Amino acid sequence: MGRGQYVPGLKTAMAFAGAVKDVKAAAAKVESKGAEELKKAFSILDEDKSGFIEEEELKLFLKEFGTTAETTVQAGDSNVDGKISADV
C-alpha cells in the first residue's frame, strides 16, 4: 500500500487507540487522587504524626464518631472473616 492510500478501518483503529490513551490517563489520575486521599485520611488518624496509627489514635477517632472498632469491622466485613477488605 502506498503513502496516502485509504486503509480500511484505520480511522476507527486510530480513534480506538486515542480512546484507550484517554482511559489510561484518566485511570492514572484516579489512582493518584486515591493515593492522595488515603494520605490525607492517614494523616488525620495519625494525630502525633509518628507515621503510624496507634491503637489509641484509632480508638479516639472511632469514639468521636460514636462507634467502636468491633462495630466498624462488623459493618465493613462483607465476607464475615473479621476483616475489612479494600476490594469492592
Backbone as CSV, one residue per row, in Angstrom:
resi,resn,N_x,N_y,N_z,CA_x,CA_y,CA_z,C_x,C_y,C_z
1,MET,0.833,-1.154,0.000,0.000,0.000,0.000,0.891,1.234,0.000
2,GLY,0.595,2.150,-0.832,1.416,3.347,-0.950,1.009,4.421,0.040
3,ARG,1.833,5.400,0.096,1.598,6.518,1.003,0.343,7.286,0.585
4,GLY,-0.490,7.644,1.542,-1.681,8.416,1.276,-2.870,7.598,0.815
5,GLN,-2.724,6.270,0.734,-3.849,5.449,0.314,-4.758,5.161,1.496
6,TYR,-6.014,4.957,1.207,-7.009,4.651,2.226,-6.781,3.249,2.779
7,VAL,-6.766,3.131,4.075,-6.642,1.832,4.732,-7.943,1.586,5.485
8,PRO,-8.710,0.561,5.075,-9.990,0.293,5.734,-9.819,0.095,7.241
9,GLY,-10.643,0.777,8.002,-10.622,0.621,9.453,-9.554,1.430,10.156
10,LEU,-8.685,2.114,9.423,-7.598,2.866,10.057,-8.138,3.977,10.944
11,LYS,-9.146,4.686,10.441,-9.722,5.785,11.220,-10.313,5.255,12.533
12,THR,-11.014,4.139,12.447,-11.602,3.521,13.634,-10.514,3.060,14.598
13,ALA,-9.478,2.448,14.063,-8.371,1.973,14.899,-7.671,3.134,15.595
14,MET,-7.491,4.231,14.857,-6.834,5.398,15.456,-7.722,6.024,16.534
15,ALA,-9.026,6.066,16.312,-9.965,6.602,17.308,-9.946,5.724,18.553
16,PHE,-9.920,4.400,18.344,-9.870,3.472,19.468,-8.582,3.655,20.268
17,ALA,-7.462,3.786,19.571,-6.170,3.991,20.235,-6.196,5.284,21.046
18,GLY,-6.816,6.322,20.495,-6.942,7.583,21.229,-7.805,7.427,22.467
19,ALA,-8.882,6.670,22.349,-9.768,6.435,23.490,-9.055,5.646,24.577
20,VAL,-8.291,4.645,24.181,-7.526,3.847,25.155,-6.532,4.738,25.892
21,LYS,-5.870,5.606,25.151,-4.916,6.530,25.765,-5.626,7.427,26.774
22,ASP,-6.813,7.931,26.425,-7.585,8.777,27.330,-8.007,8.023,28.582
23,VAL,-8.428,6.774,28.409,-8.845,5.954,29.552,-7.655,5.704,30.475
24,LYS,-6.491,5.401,29.897,-5.291,5.172,30.712,-4.915,6.432,31.492
25,ALA,-5.017,7.583,30.853,-4.695,8.848,31.524,-5.682,9.112,32.653
26,ALA,-6.962,8.851,32.409,-7.983,9.045,33.445,-7.757,8.090,34.611
27,ALA,-7.415,6.846,34.318,-7.151,5.866,35.369,-5.961,6.285,36.224
28,ALA,-4.933,6.824,35.597,-3.754,7.292,36.337,-4.137,8.443,37.262
29,LYS,-5.009,9.335,36.795,-5.466,10.444,37.638,-6.246,9.932,38.837
30,VAL,-7.138,8.978,38.603,-7.943,8.410,39.689,-7.045,7.725,40.705
31,GLU,-6.080,6.964,40.226,-5.156,6.267,41.124,-4.383,7.264,41.951
32,SER,-3.898,8.317,41.331,-3.156,9.357,42.031,-4.040,10.044,43.052
33,LYS,-5.269,10.357,42.664,-6.214,11.019,43.564,-6.517,10.116,44.751
34,GLY,-6.673,8.820,44.498,-6.936,7.863,45.570,-5.785,7.813,46.558
35,ALA,-4.567,7.846,46.059,-3.395,7.827,46.931,-3.333,9.098,47.769
36,GLU,-3.672,10.228,47.155,-3.690,11.499,47.888,-4.734,11.460,49.003
37,GLU,-5.913,10.951,48.690,-6.982,10.874,49.678,-6.609,9.932,50.825
38,LEU,-5.947,8.832,50.497,-5.507,7.892,51.520,-4.496,8.551,52.447
39,LYS,-3.563,9.301,51.882,-2.568,10.004,52.703,-3.231,11.026,53.615
40,LYS,-4.239,11.738,53.092,-4.962,12.712,53.914,-5.665,12.018,55.078
41,ALA,-6.344,10.917,54.780,-7.050,10.176,55.825,-6.068,9.652,56.866
42,PHE,-4.943,9.142,56.401,-3.931,8.616,57.311,-3.425,9.728,58.232
43,SER,-3.158,10.899,57.662,-2.616,11.993,58.471,-3.625,12.478,59.505
44,ILE,-4.915,12.363,59.199,-5.941,12.731,60.182,-5.917,11.758,61.353
45,LEU,-5.793,10.489,61.065,-5.765,9.480,62.127,-4.461,9.507,62.915
46,ASP,-3.374,9.807,62.256,-2.046,9.829,62.886,-1.842,11.172,63.592
47,GLU,-2.527,11.344,64.713,-2.531,12.636,65.409,-1.154,13.085,65.878
48,ASP,-0.320,12.148,66.318,1.004,12.546,66.821,2.056,12.614,65.712
49,LYS,1.612,12.384,64.476,2.469,12.472,63.289,3.707,11.569,63.385
50,SER,3.506,10.389,63.964,4.599,9.427,64.117,4.830,8.603,62.858
51,GLY,3.866,8.666,61.932,3.954,7.829,60.747,3.234,6.509,60.926
52,PHE,2.591,6.358,62.077,1.844,5.140,62.389,0.503,5.523,62.991
53,ILE,-0.477,4.668,62.830,-1.751,4.852,63.516,-1.767,3.848,64.659
54,GLU,-1.587,4.377,65.859,-1.591,3.519,67.035,-3.027,3.220,67.463
55,GLU,-3.163,2.186,68.267,-4.477,1.740,68.727,-5.249,2.872,69.406
56,GLU,-4.594,3.636,70.249,-5.275,4.719,70.966,-5.776,5.798,70.006
57,GLU,-5.003,6.096,68.977,-5.443,7.086,67.988,-6.692,6.589,67.253
58,LEU,-6.693,5.322,66.905,-7.838,4.744,66.212,-9.064,4.723,67.122
59,LYS,-8.867,4.335,68.370,-9.985,4.315,69.327,-10.581,5.707,69.493
60,LEU,-9.717,6.721,69.627,-10.180,8.092,69.790,-10.969,8.538,68.561
61,PHE,-10.459,8.244,67.387,-11.130,8.609,66.147,-12.515,7.966,66.073
62,LEU,-12.587,6.685,66.345,-13.859,5.974,66.266,-14.834,6.460,67.336
63,LYS,-14.311,6.764,68.519,-15.155,7.264,69.609,-15.799,8.592,69.222
64,GLU,-15.045,9.439,68.509,-15.585,10.723,68.058,-16.781,10.530,67.126
65,PHE,-16.841,9.396,66.449,-17.953,9.103,65.559,-18.983,8.190,66.218
66,GLY,-18.834,7.976,67.512,-19.819,7.200,68.253,-19.828,5.726,67.921
67,THR,-18.666,5.180,67.612,-18.594,3.757,67.267,-17.334,3.148,67.867
68,THR,-17.186,1.854,67.673,-16.002,1.127,68.154,-15.371,0.390,66.982
69,ALA,-14.183,-0.112,67.204,-13.504,-0.881,66.158,-14.325,-2.119,65.812
70,GLU,-14.858,-2.782,66.817,-15.630,-4.003,66.579,-16.853,-3.712,65.703
71,THR,-17.578,-2.645,66.027,-18.762,-2.275,65.248,-18.377,-1.901,63.826
72,THR,-17.276,-1.173,63.675,-16.821,-0.744,62.358,-16.421,-1.939,61.500
73,VAL,-15.692,-2.874,62.082,-15.281,-4.070,61.335,-16.507,-4.885,60.939
74,GLN,-17.442,-5.057,61.849,-18.655,-5.819,61.535,-19.416,-5.169,60.376
75,ALA,-19.487,-3.851,60.374,-20.215,-3.142,59.322,-19.527,-3.269,57.963
76,GLY,-18.206,-3.327,57.950,-17.473,-3.376,56.685,-17.017,-4.751,56.261
77,ASP,-17.328,-5.757,57.060,-16.865,-7.126,56.808,-17.860,-7.873,55.937
78,SER,-17.698,-7.744,54.619,-18.672,-8.310,53.682,-18.665,-9.837,53.626
79,ASN,-17.531,-10.458,53.915,-17.485,-11.919,53.831,-17.329,-12.582,55.204
80,VAL,-17.534,-11.819,56.253,-17.548,-12.275,57.642,-16.276,-13.040,58.020
81,ASP,-15.121,-12.449,57.675,-13.855,-13.054,58.071,-13.155,-12.241,59.149
82,GLY,-13.840,-11.223,59.666,-13.264,-10.409,60.726,-12.340,-9.314,60.198
83,LYS,-12.384,-9.061,58.899,-11.514,-8.071,58.287,-12.310,-7.193,57.330
84,ILE,-11.824,-5.970,57.129,-12.414,-5.089,56.128,-11.488,-5.099,54.929
85,SER,-12.034,-5.464,53.796,-11.252,-5.547,52.566,-11.362,-4.251,51.779
86,ALA,-10.306,-3.923,51.050,-10.345,-2.754,50.160,-11.078,-3.080,48.880
87,ASP,-11.284,-4.355,48.595,-12.000,-4.772,47.389,-13.466,-4.445,47.538
88,VAL,-14.027,-3.911,46.474,-15.448,-3.550,46.498,-16.282,-4.680,45.967
